[in-house]
Structure formats: structure tokens, C-alpha cells
Amino acid sequence: AGEAALSRVTAPTLLIVGGADYGVIELNQQAYALMNCERELTLIPGATHLFEEPGTLQQAAGSAAEWFVRNL
């Protein structure tokens, strides 16, 4: 069911994942491959699942802001 839903996504999509969140990276790579829309997968180096490492949450926010400027 999830695969079919991902293939129907039409909105531009940004996936942000911590570079040290290995299981979640793989899940997001699979989701990315199934999507047919404009999409971007951004890895934040050194970040784990909750972006608790110094500077990683700010880096994720900055990546999101840049993406929104380009896509809205």
C-alpha cells in the first residue's frame, strides 16, 4: 500500500535525513526511488535521528529553507 501511495505523490517533496541515521537513510532512499514527482533527498552529515548534534538541526532548517525558496 505504501509503495502505491508514494508513486502517486505529485507535489515536490524534500526528504531530510541525518547522515548517521542509517536505517532511516535506507527507508528514505527506497521512498525516493518510488516517487515520480520532483524530489530531493538531503543528508545532514553527522546527524542522528533527532538532529541533536550541535548545528545539525540548524543545517536541516537551512536546507529546508533553501528548498522552499527554489520550489515555492
PDB file of N, CA, C and O in Angstrom:
ATOM      1  N   ALA A   1       0.824  -1.198   0.000  1.00  0.00           N
ATOM      2  CA  ALA A   1       0.000   0.000   0.000  1.00  0.00           C
ATOM      3  C   ALA A   1       0.860   1.250   0.000  1.00  0.00           C
ATOM      4  O   ALA A   1       0.546   2.209  -0.706  1.00  0.00           O
ATOM      5  N   GLY A   2       1.951   1.266   0.782  1.00  0.00           N
ATOM      6  CA  GLY A   2       2.823   2.427   0.855  1.00  0.00           C
ATOM      7  C   GLY A   2       3.501   2.726  -0.462  1.00  0.00           C
ATOM      8  O   GLY A   2       3.648   3.887  -0.844  1.00  0.00           O
ATOM      9  N   GLU A   3       3.919   1.668  -1.166  1.00  0.00           N
ATOM     10  CA  GLU A   3       4.589   1.864  -2.447  1.00  0.00           C
ATOM     11  C   GLU A   3       3.653   2.515  -3.453  1.00  0.00           C
ATOM     12  O   GLU A   3       4.059   3.418  -4.184  1.00  0.00           O
ATOM     13  N   ALA A   4       2.415   2.069  -3.498  1.00  0.00           N
ATOM     14  CA  ALA A   4       1.447   2.645  -4.429  1.00  0.00           C
ATOM     15  C   ALA A   4       1.192   4.106  -4.094  1.00  0.00           C
ATOM     16  O   ALA A   4       1.090   4.944  -4.990  1.00  0.00           O
ATOM     17  N   ALA A   5       1.089   4.412  -2.819  1.00  0.00           N
ATOM     18  CA  ALA A   5       0.850   5.795  -2.402  1.00  0.00           C
ATOM     19  C   ALA A   5       2.026   6.683  -2.783  1.00  0.00           C
ATOM     20  O   ALA A   5       1.826   7.793  -3.277  1.00  0.00           O
ATOM     21  N   LEU A   6       3.235   6.216  -2.565  1.00  0.00           N
ATOM     22  CA  LEU A   6       4.409   7.019  -2.911  1.00  0.00           C
ATOM     23  C   LEU A   6       4.467   7.294  -4.409  1.00  0.00           C
ATOM     24  O   LEU A   6       4.863   8.384  -4.821  1.00  0.00           O
ATOM     25  N   SER A   7       4.086   6.342  -5.208  1.00  0.00           N
ATOM     26  CA  SER A   7       4.137   6.542  -6.661  1.00  0.00           C
ATOM     27  C   SER A   7       3.097   7.549  -7.137  1.00  0.00           C
ATOM     28  O   SER A   7       3.193   8.051  -8.257  1.00  0.00           O
ATOM     29  N   ARG A   8       2.103   7.851  -6.302  1.00  0.00           N
ATOM     30  CA  ARG A   8       1.065   8.822  -6.671  1.00  0.00           C
ATOM     31  C   ARG A   8       1.347  10.236  -6.164  1.00  0.00           C
ATOM     32  O   ARG A   8       0.580  11.153  -6.458  1.00  0.00           O
ATOM     33  N   VAL A   9       2.406  10.426  -5.425  1.00  0.00           N
ATOM     34  CA  VAL A   9       2.731  11.766  -4.925  1.00  0.00           C
ATOM     35  C   VAL A   9       3.077  12.655  -6.113  1.00  0.00           C
ATOM     36  O   VAL A   9       3.896  12.290  -6.956  1.00  0.00           O
ATOM     37  N   THR A  10       2.445  13.825  -6.172  1.00  0.00           N
ATOM     38  CA  THR A  10       2.700  14.750  -7.281  1.00  0.00           C
ATOM     39  C   THR A  10       3.351  16.054  -6.827  1.00  0.00           C
ATOM     40  O   THR A  10       3.917  16.777  -7.647  1.00  0.00           O
ATOM     41  N   ALA A  11       3.280  16.358  -5.557  1.00  0.00           N
ATOM     42  CA  ALA A  11       3.857  17.600  -5.042  1.00  0.00           C
ATOM     43  C   ALA A  11       5.372  17.467  -4.923  1.00  0.00           C
ATOM     44  O   ALA A  11       5.867  16.401  -4.556  1.00  0.00           O
ATOM     45  N   PRO A  12       6.115  18.529  -5.226  1.00  0.00           N
ATOM     46  CA  PRO A  12       7.552  18.497  -4.973  1.00  0.00           C
ATOM     47  C   PRO A  12       7.797  18.114  -3.510  1.00  0.00           C
ATOM     48  O   PRO A  12       7.114  18.595  -2.606  1.00  0.00           O
ATOM     49  N   THR A  13       8.776  17.248  -3.298  1.00  0.00           N
ATOM     50  CA  THR A  13       8.981  16.667  -1.974  1.00  0.00           C
ATOM     51  C   THR A  13      10.445  16.740  -1.568  1.00  0.00           C
ATOM     52  O   THR A  13      11.340  16.418  -2.350  1.00  0.00           O
ATOM     53  N   LEU A  14      10.673  17.167  -0.333  1.00  0.00           N
ATOM     54  CA  LEU A  14      12.009  17.196   0.252  1.00  0.00           C
ATOM     55  C   LEU A  14      12.066  16.178   1.376  1.00  0.00           C
ATOM     56  O   LEU A  14      11.234  16.194   2.284  1.00  0.00           O
ATOM     57  N   LEU A  15      13.045  15.299   1.312  1.00  0.00           N
ATOM     58  CA  LEU A  15      13.303  14.325   2.368  1.00  0.00           C
ATOM     59  C   LEU A  15      14.615  14.721   3.033  1.00  0.00           C
ATOM     60  O   LEU A  15      15.644  14.797   2.363  1.00  0.00           O
ATOM     61  N   ILE A  16      14.595  14.974   4.337  1.00  0.00           N
ATOM     62  CA  ILE A  16      15.799  15.343   5.079  1.00  0.00           C
ATOM     63  C   ILE A  16      16.071  14.252   6.098  1.00  0.00           C
ATOM     64  O   ILE A  16      15.198  13.893   6.888  1.00  0.00           O
ATOM     65  N   VAL A  17      17.288  13.728   6.075  1.00  0.00           N
ATOM     66  CA  VAL A  17      17.652  12.607   6.936  1.00  0.00           C
ATOM     67  C   VAL A  17      19.033  12.864   7.529  1.00  0.00           C
ATOM     68  O   VAL A  17      19.916  13.412   6.870  1.00  0.00           O
ATOM     69  N   GLY A  18      19.201  12.462   8.773  1.00  0.00           N
ATOM     70  CA  GLY A  18      20.515  12.535   9.396  1.00  0.00           C
ATOM     71  C   GLY A  18      21.479  11.566   8.734  1.00  0.00           C
ATOM     72  O   GLY A  18      21.130  10.414   8.476  1.00  0.00           O
ATOM     73  N   GLY A  19      22.671  12.021   8.464  1.00  0.00           N
ATOM     74  CA  GLY A  19      23.674  11.197   7.803  1.00  0.00           C
ATOM     75  C   GLY A  19      24.134  10.005   8.621  1.00  0.00           C
ATOM     76  O   GLY A  19      24.744   9.084   8.079  1.00  0.00           O
ATOM     77  N   ALA A  20      23.853  10.006   9.917  1.00  0.00           N
ATOM     78  CA  ALA A  20      24.212   8.881  10.780  1.00  0.00           C
ATOM     79  C   ALA A  20      22.972   8.097  11.215  1.00  0.00           C
ATOM     80  O   ALA A  20      23.034   7.311  12.160  1.00  0.00           O
ATOM     81  N   ASP A  21      21.864   8.309  10.537  1.00  0.00           N
ATOM     82  CA  ASP A  21      20.605   7.615  10.852  1.00  0.00           C
ATOM     83  C   ASP A  21      20.393   6.527   9.793  1.00  0.00           C
ATOM     84  O   ASP A  21      19.491   6.611   8.959  1.00  0.00           O
ATOM     85  N   TYR A  22      21.250   5.506   9.855  1.00  0.00           N
ATOM     86  CA  TYR A  22      21.418   4.561   8.756  1.00  0.00           C
ATOM     87  C   TYR A  22      20.141   3.847   8.324  1.00  0.00           C
ATOM     88  O   TYR A  22      19.871   3.778   7.125  1.00  0.00           O
ATOM     89  N   GLY A  23      19.358   3.321   9.236  1.00  0.00           N
ATOM     90  CA  GLY A  23      18.125   2.641   8.856  1.00  0.00           C
ATOM     91  C   GLY A  23      17.145   3.564   8.174  1.00  0.00           C
ATOM     92  O   GLY A  23      16.463   3.172   7.227  1.00  0.00           O
ATOM     93  N   VAL A  24      17.073   4.792   8.656  1.00  0.00           N
ATOM     94  CA  VAL A  24      16.146   5.768   8.083  1.00  0.00           C
ATOM     95  C   VAL A  24      16.650   6.255   6.722  1.00  0.00           C
ATOM     96  O   VAL A  24      15.848   6.568   5.842  1.00  0.00           O
ATOM     97  N   ILE A  25      17.958   6.319   6.546  1.00  0.00           N
ATOM     98  CA  ILE A  25      18.502   6.682   5.230  1.00  0.00           C
ATOM     99  C   ILE A  25      18.001   5.689   4.191  1.00  0.00           C
ATOM    100  O   ILE A  25      17.517   6.079   3.128  1.00  0.00           O
ATOM    101  N   GLU A  26      18.120   4.413   4.505  1.00  0.00           N
ATOM    102  CA  GLU A  26      17.690   3.381   3.561  1.00  0.00           C
ATOM    103  C   GLU A  26      16.197   3.492   3.249  1.00  0.00           C
ATOM    104  O   GLU A  26      15.796   3.375   2.091  1.00  0.00           O
ATOM    105  N   LEU A  27      15.380   3.714   4.265  1.00  0.00           N
ATOM    106  CA  LEU A  27      13.938   3.865   4.042  1.00  0.00           C
ATOM    107  C   LEU A  27      13.641   5.057   3.138  1.00  0.00           C
ATOM    108  O   LEU A  27      12.784   4.973   2.259  1.00  0.00           O
ATOM    109  N   ASN A  28      14.344   6.157   3.350  1.00  0.00           N
ATOM    110  CA  ASN A  28      14.125   7.345   2.531  1.00  0.00           C
ATOM    111  C   ASN A  28      14.631   7.149   1.113  1.00  0.00           C
ATOM    112  O   ASN A  28      14.039   7.676   0.171  1.00  0.00           O
ATOM    113  N   GLN A  29      15.713   6.403   0.942  1.00  0.00           N
ATOM    114  CA  GLN A  29      16.195   6.098  -0.405  1.00  0.00           C
ATOM    115  C   GLN A  29      15.172   5.259  -1.164  1.00  0.00           C
ATOM    116  O   GLN A  29      14.951   5.459  -2.359  1.00  0.00           O
ATOM    117  N   GLN A  30      14.555   4.321  -0.458  1.00  0.00           N
ATOM    118  CA  GLN A  30      13.514   3.500  -1.085  1.00  0.00           C
ATOM    119  C   GLN A  30      12.311   4.355  -1.463  1.00  0.00           C
ATOM    120  O   GLN A  30      11.768   4.219  -2.560  1.00  0.00           O
ATOM    121  N   ALA A  31      11.895   5.233  -0.559  1.00  0.00           N
ATOM    122  CA  ALA A  31      10.768   6.121  -0.847  1.00  0.00           C
ATOM    123  C   ALA A  31      11.088   7.013  -2.040  1.00  0.00           C
ATOM    124  O   ALA A  31      10.258   7.184  -2.933  1.00  0.00           O
ATOM    125  N   TYR A  32      12.286   7.579  -2.055  1.00  0.00           N
ATOM    126  CA  TYR A  32      12.726   8.449  -3.148  1.00  0.00           C
ATOM    127  C   TYR A  32      12.616   7.721  -4.488  1.00  0.00           C
ATOM    128  O   TYR A  32      12.135   8.282  -5.473  1.00  0.00           O
ATOM    129  N   ALA A  33      13.066   6.476  -4.511  1.00  0.00           N
ATOM    130  CA  ALA A  33      13.053   5.701  -5.751  1.00  0.00           C
ATOM    131  C   ALA A  33      11.636   5.431  -6.250  1.00  0.00           C
ATOM    132  O   ALA A  33      11.420   5.291  -7.454  1.00  0.00           O
ATOM    133  N   LEU A  34      10.686   5.357  -5.350  1.00  0.00           N
ATOM    134  CA  LEU A  34       9.300   5.057  -5.722  1.00  0.00           C
ATOM    135  C   LEU A  34       8.511   6.289  -6.154  1.00  0.00           C
ATOM    136  O   LEU A  34       7.472   6.161  -6.802  1.00  0.00           O
ATOM    137  N   MET A  35       8.984   7.458  -5.810  1.00  0.00           N
ATOM    138  CA  MET A  35       8.256   8.689  -6.123  1.00  0.00           C
ATOM    139  C   MET A  35       8.504   9.098  -7.570  1.00  0.00           C
ATOM    140  O   MET A  35       9.604   8.931  -8.098  1.00  0.00           O
ATOM    141  N   ASN A  36       7.468   9.634  -8.199  1.00  0.00           N
ATOM    142  CA  ASN A  36       7.573  10.083  -9.588  1.00  0.00           C
ATOM    143  C   ASN A  36       7.538  11.601  -9.714  1.00  0.00           C
ATOM    144  O   ASN A  36       7.527  12.136 -10.822  1.00  0.00           O
ATOM    145  N   CYS A  37       7.521  12.284  -8.594  1.00  0.00           N
ATOM    146  CA  CYS A  37       7.448  13.744  -8.583  1.00  0.00           C
ATOM    147  C   CYS A  37       8.858  14.339  -8.526  1.00  0.00           C
ATOM    148  O   CYS A  37       9.850  13.619  -8.414  1.00  0.00           O
ATOM    149  N   GLU A  38       8.917  15.670  -8.605  1.00  0.00           N
ATOM    150  CA  GLU A  38      10.180  16.349  -8.347  1.00  0.00           C
ATOM    151  C   GLU A  38      10.518  16.101  -6.881  1.00  0.00           C
ATOM    152  O   GLU A  38       9.683  16.323  -6.004  1.00  0.00           O
ATOM    153  N   ARG A  39      11.737  15.642  -6.613  1.00  0.00           N
ATOM    154  CA  ARG A  39      12.088  15.269  -5.250  1.00  0.00           C
ATOM    155  C   ARG A  39      13.566  15.488  -5.002  1.00  0.00           C
ATOM    156  O   ARG A  39      14.381  15.547  -5.923  1.00  0.00           O
ATOM    157  N   GLU A  40      13.880  15.608  -3.724  1.00  0.00           N
ATOM    158  CA  GLU A  40      15.272  15.790  -3.306  1.00  0.00           C
ATOM    159  C   GLU A  40      15.462  15.068  -1.986  1.00  0.00           C
ATOM    160  O   GLU A  40      14.617  15.151  -1.094  1.00  0.00           O
ATOM    161  N   LEU A  41      16.567  14.366  -1.866  1.00  0.00           N
ATOM    162  CA  LEU A  41      16.943  13.697  -0.627  1.00  0.00           C
ATOM    163  C   LEU A  41      18.199  14.380  -0.111  1.00  0.00           C
ATOM    164  O   LEU A  41      19.235  14.378  -0.777  1.00  0.00           O
ATOM    165  N   THR A  42      18.106  14.957   1.065  1.00  0.00           N
ATOM    166  CA  THR A  42      19.224  15.679   1.667  1.00  0.00           C
ATOM    167  C   THR A  42      19.686  14.947   2.915  1.00  0.00           C
ATOM    168  O   THR A  42      18.890  14.670   3.813  1.00  0.00           O
ATOM    169  N   LEU A  43      20.976  14.635   2.968  1.00  0.00           N
ATOM    170  CA  LEU A  43      21.575  14.020   4.152  1.00  0.00           C
ATOM    171  C   LEU A  43      22.335  15.089   4.919  1.00  0.00           C
ATOM    172  O   LEU A  43      23.123  15.839   4.344  1.00  0.00           O
ATOM    173  N   ILE A  44      22.093  15.152   6.215  1.00  0.00           N
ATOM    174  CA  ILE A  44      22.788  16.104   7.077  1.00  0.00           C
ATOM    175  C   ILE A  44      23.940  15.354   7.744  1.00  0.00           C
ATOM    176  O   ILE A  44      23.703  14.506   8.603  1.00  0.00           O
ATOM    177  N   PRO A  45      25.185  15.654   7.363  1.00  0.00           N
ATOM    178  CA  PRO A  45      26.336  14.910   7.879  1.00  0.00           C
ATOM    179  C   PRO A  45      26.404  14.924   9.409  1.00  0.00           C
ATOM    180  O   PRO A  45      26.233  15.965  10.043  1.00  0.00           O
ATOM    181  N   GLY A  46      26.654  13.755   9.978  1.00  0.00           N
ATOM    182  CA  GLY A  46      26.848  13.637  11.421  1.00  0.00           C
ATOM    183  C   GLY A  46      25.583  13.654  12.250  1.00  0.00           C
ATOM    184  O   GLY A  46      25.648  13.488  13.468  1.00  0.00           O
ATOM    185  N   ALA A  47      24.436  13.849  11.626  1.00  0.00           N
ATOM    186  CA  ALA A  47      23.177  13.943  12.377  1.00  0.00           C
ATOM    187  C   ALA A  47      22.571  12.562  12.592  1.00  0.00           C
ATOM    188  O   ALA A  47      22.589  11.713  11.701  1.00  0.00           O
ATOM    189  N   THR A  48      22.037  12.354  13.785  1.00  0.00           N
ATOM    190  CA  THR A  48      21.278  11.143  14.068  1.00  0.00           C
ATOM    191  C   THR A  48      19.794  11.465  13.911  1.00  0.00           C
ATOM    192  O   THR A  48      19.436  12.510  13.366  1.00  0.00           O
ATOM    193  N   HIS A  49      18.942  10.578  14.383  1.00  0.00           N
ATOM    194  CA  HIS A  49      17.508  10.658  14.105  1.00  0.00           C
ATOM    195  C   HIS A  49      16.856  11.970  14.545  1.00  0.00           C
ATOM    196  O   HIS A  49      16.005  12.498  13.828  1.00  0.00           O
ATOM    197  N   LEU A  50      17.226  12.495  15.682  1.00  0.00           N
ATOM    198  CA  LEU A  50      16.572  13.696  16.213  1.00  0.00           C
ATOM    199  C   LEU A  50      17.360  14.983  15.970  1.00  0.00           C
ATOM    200  O   LEU A  50      16.979  16.041  16.471  1.00  0.00           O
ATOM    201  N   PHE A  51      18.451  14.907  15.208  1.00  0.00           N
ATOM    202  CA  PHE A  51      19.270  16.085  14.898  1.00  0.00           C
ATOM    203  C   PHE A  51      19.706  16.796  16.182  1.00  0.00           C
ATOM    204  O   PHE A  51      19.660  18.023  16.269  1.00  0.00           O
ATOM    205  N   GLU A  52      20.129  16.014  17.173  1.00  0.00           N
ATOM    206  CA  GLU A  52      20.530  16.585  18.466  1.00  0.00           C
ATOM    207  C   GLU A  52      21.982  17.052  18.491  1.00  0.00           C
ATOM    208  O   GLU A  52      22.382  17.771  19.406  1.00  0.00           O
ATOM    209  N   GLU A  53      22.759  16.662  17.519  1.00  0.00           N
ATOM    210  CA  GLU A  53      24.166  17.043  17.475  1.00  0.00           C
ATOM    211  C   GLU A  53      24.278  18.538  17.163  1.00  0.00           C
ATOM    212  O   GLU A  53      23.485  19.074  16.389  1.00  0.00           O
ATOM    213  N   PRO A  54      25.261  19.206  17.763  1.00  0.00           N
ATOM    214  CA  PRO A  54      25.392  20.655  17.579  1.00  0.00           C
ATOM    215  C   PRO A  54      25.403  21.060  16.099  1.00  0.00           C
ATOM    216  O   PRO A  54      26.183  20.545  15.298  1.00  0.00           O
ATOM    217  N   GLY A  55      24.530  21.979  15.773  1.00  0.00           N
ATOM    218  CA  GLY A  55      24.480  22.549  14.434  1.00  0.00           C
ATOM    219  C   GLY A  55      23.674  21.767  13.415  1.00  0.00           C
ATOM    220  O   GLY A  55      23.363  22.293  12.346  1.00  0.00           O
ATOM    221  N   THR A  56      23.326  20.519  13.718  1.00  0.00           N
ATOM    222  CA  THR A  56      22.663  19.715  12.691  1.00  0.00           C
ATOM    223  C   THR A  56      21.211  20.131  12.459  1.00  0.00           C
ATOM    224  O   THR A  56      20.735  20.096  11.324  1.00  0.00           O
ATOM    225  N   LEU A  57      20.516  20.515  13.500  1.00  0.00           N
ATOM    226  CA  LEU A  57      19.132  20.965  13.321  1.00  0.00           C
ATOM    227  C   LEU A  57      19.097  22.263  12.519  1.00  0.00           C
ATOM    228  O   LEU A  57      18.226  22.450  11.670  1.00  0.00           O
ATOM    229  N   GLN A  58      20.040  23.152  12.788  1.00  0.00           N
ATOM    230  CA  GLN A  58      20.127  24.401  12.034  1.00  0.00           C
ATOM    231  C   GLN A  58      20.455  24.117  10.567  1.00  0.00           C
ATOM    232  O   GLN A  58      19.933  24.778   9.669  1.00  0.00           O
ATOM    233  N   GLN A  59      21.315  23.137  10.332  1.00  0.00           N
ATOM    234  CA  GLN A  59      21.655  22.784   8.955  1.00  0.00           C
ATOM    235  C   GLN A  59      20.434  22.212   8.232  1.00  0.00           C
ATOM    236  O   GLN A  59      20.199  22.525   7.065  1.00  0.00           O
ATOM    237  N   ALA A  60      19.662  21.377   8.922  1.00  0.00           N
ATOM    238  CA  ALA A  60      18.437  20.829   8.328  1.00  0.00           C
ATOM    239  C   ALA A  60      17.451  21.952   8.017  1.00  0.00           C
ATOM    240  O   ALA A  60      16.836  21.966   6.950  1.00  0.00           O
ATOM    241  N   ALA A  61      17.303  22.888   8.944  1.00  0.00           N
ATOM    242  CA  ALA A  61      16.393  24.020   8.733  1.00  0.00           C
ATOM    243  C   ALA A  61      16.857  24.872   7.555  1.00  0.00           C
ATOM    244  O   ALA A  61      16.040  25.315   6.748  1.00  0.00           O
ATOM    245  N   GLY A  62      18.151  25.099   7.455  1.00  0.00           N
ATOM    246  CA  GLY A  62      18.690  25.869   6.339  1.00  0.00           C
ATOM    247  C   GLY A  62      18.458  25.179   5.007  1.00  0.00           C
ATOM    248  O   GLY A  62      18.112  25.825   4.019  1.00  0.00           O
ATOM    249  N   SER A  63      18.649  23.870   4.980  1.00  0.00           N
ATOM    250  CA  SER A  63      18.392  23.107   3.754  1.00  0.00           C
ATOM    251  C   SER A  63      16.929  23.196   3.357  1.00  0.00           C
ATOM    252  O   SER A  63      16.604  23.343   2.179  1.00  0.00           O
ATOM    253  N   ALA A  64      16.048  23.107   4.343  1.00  0.00           N
ATOM    254  CA  ALA A  64      14.613  23.205   4.066  1.00  0.00           C
ATOM    255  C   ALA A  64      14.264  24.591   3.536  1.00  0.00           C
ATOM    256  O   ALA A  64      13.505  24.715   2.575  1.00  0.00           O
ATOM    257  N   ALA A  65      14.809  25.626   4.155  1.00  0.00           N
ATOM    258  CA  ALA A  65      14.520  26.993   3.716  1.00  0.00           C
ATOM    259  C   ALA A  65      14.968  27.206   2.272  1.00  0.00           C
ATOM    260  O   ALA A  65      14.235  27.792   1.475  1.00  0.00           O
ATOM    261  N   GLU A  66      16.165  26.733   1.933  1.00  0.00           N
ATOM    262  CA  GLU A  66      16.667  26.864   0.565  1.00  0.00           C
ATOM    263  C   GLU A  66      15.772  26.120  -0.417  1.00  0.00           C
ATOM    264  O   GLU A  66      15.482  26.617  -1.505  1.00  0.00           O
ATOM    265  N   TRP A  67      15.339  24.930  -0.027  1.00  0.00           N
ATOM    266  CA  TRP A  67      14.472  24.127  -0.890  1.00  0.00           C
ATOM    267  C   TRP A  67      13.146  24.845  -1.130  1.00  0.00           C
ATOM    268  O   TRP A  67      12.655  24.886  -2.258  1.00  0.00           O
ATOM    269  N   PHE A  68      12.560  25.416  -0.060  1.00  0.00           N
ATOM    270  CA  PHE A  68      11.292  26.128  -0.208  1.00  0.00           C
ATOM    271  C   PHE A  68      11.438  27.333  -1.130  1.00  0.00           C
ATOM    272  O   PHE A  68      10.538  27.604  -1.925  1.00  0.00           O
ATOM    273  N   VAL A  69      12.530  28.049  -1.046  1.00  0.00           N
ATOM    274  CA  VAL A  69      12.755  29.196  -1.929  1.00  0.00           C
ATOM    275  C   VAL A  69      12.792  28.731  -3.389  1.00  0.00           C
ATOM    276  O   VAL A  69      12.241  29.393  -4.268  1.00  0.00           O
ATOM    277  N   ARG A  70      13.432  27.608  -3.637  1.00  0.00           N
ATOM    278  CA  ARG A  70      13.539  27.090  -5.005  1.00  0.00           C
ATOM    279  C   ARG A  70      12.233  26.493  -5.528  1.00  0.00           C
ATOM    280  O   ARG A  70      11.998  26.486  -6.737  1.00  0.00           O
ATOM    281  N   ASN A  71      11.389  25.997  -4.639  1.00  0.00           N
ATOM    282  CA  ASN A  71      10.238  25.203  -5.085  1.00  0.00           C
ATOM    283  C   ASN A  71       8.874  25.828  -4.837  1.00  0.00           C
ATOM    284  O   ASN A  71       7.859  25.252  -5.230  1.00  0.00           O
ATOM    285  N   LEU A  72       8.824  26.988  -4.197  1.00  0.00           N
ATOM    286  CA  LEU A  72       7.528  27.632  -3.972  1.00  0.00           C
ATOM    287  C   LEU A  72       7.417  28.915  -4.766  1.00  0.00           C
ATOM    288  O   LEU A  72       6.393  29.594  -4.701  1.00  0.00           O
TER     289      LEU A  72
END
